[in-house]
Amino acid sequence: MIKSPEIIFIIGRSRSGTTLLRTMLDMHSLISIPNECTFILQLSEKYKKVKSWTPEKIENFIRDLKKTWLFENLKLDIDFLKINLLNLGKETNFQEICKQVILNSPLAGSKPDLKYVGDKNPSSSLNLKTIYSIFGKNCKYIYINRDYRDQYLSQINARIEIPNIVVSAKRWVKAFTDFLKVSENKDSMFYNLRYEDLVTEPEKKLIEICGFLNISYDNKMLEFYNIENINKSFSEISLQGIHSSIKNPVSKNSIGLWKNNLAERQIKILDKICGKYKEQSSYNANTKINSFGFFIITLPGYLLYHFTVLSSCFIKWLPFNIYIKLSEGAFLGSLWNRLLRKK
């Protein structure tokens, strides 16, 4: 049986540097974080309370695992995974099952002395409370935050999630406030990182993260963009699209792009919604905007945001196969882009 290291969760909104951080950390000989796959969140509702992991339950889990979004990113040997899951014994739990899934990825198998395995999914940022309720104190959590204006700009350029400014801003707020609440007085478990600091002083921040994880710094973490590593971790389509920047060394060029690329009205809306947290997040904002005018302009977006929140709760009650499909990452955003935006 493969040994069971601790789990690191990389928590952050989409287009906030989660992929960059994952790729950097994965270069460390003691850390393995596979490509994005939402299996933990998608399967947690069904399996988090399982007390007896019988061979039949393992079979069911593997069958459902293969249905999860981006499952192919894990590149698992299913027969080998089944053996290792069975070896855990009936008294194991969902946390250990998830660790074994990650450990059975090819990249993890190439590192014999792993201390940490990880999970990186932007959807985790909206479900931190759920993740913490399941995994609790037995994990490390790294929260990476980005200026909400640059994050929104990058998100709409990448055409992921619902391209509505209010929805984007409210999700940024939810992710950040959930982090503040869950991480309070838990400094040994949670590390707060700004994207801007990571790309400005990457070595300094990576040394701090390694200290947080109680492991030595590995300078290979700054060589994440080497061609061999990139080809193992990313598809050609991904490298030509939303992850094209990962082929290059760390750059500060993406900081502050919103200043020349967002309209004044967009900036005001984002500042009004997110700016109230400017002190905690260290992002300057001008929150002065006409209250009635703001209400009229943003009302449709607020309604849409609350619809997405309610729908995400509702789909959990649907039959599992339907739930799995509807809970795919950025499902509504992808549908929106396909139907309403020109390619």
Secondary structure, DSSP 4 states (H G I P E B T S, - for coil): -----EEEEEE--TTSSHHHHHHHHHTSTTEE-PSP--HHHHHHHHHTT-----HHHHHHHHHHHTTSTTGGGG---HHHHHHHHHHT-TT--HHHHHHHHHHTSHHHHT-TT-SEEEEE-GGGGG-HHHHHHHHGGGEEEEEEE--HHHHHHHHHHHT-S---HHHHHHHHHHHHHHHHHHHTT-TTTEEEEEHHHHHHSHHHHHHHHHHHTT----GGGGGTT-HHHHHHHS-HHHHHTTTGGGGS---STTTTTHHHHS-HHHHHHHHHHHGGGHHHHT--------HHHHHHHHHHHHHHHHHHHHHHHHGGGS-HHHHHHHTSTTHHHHHHHHHHS--
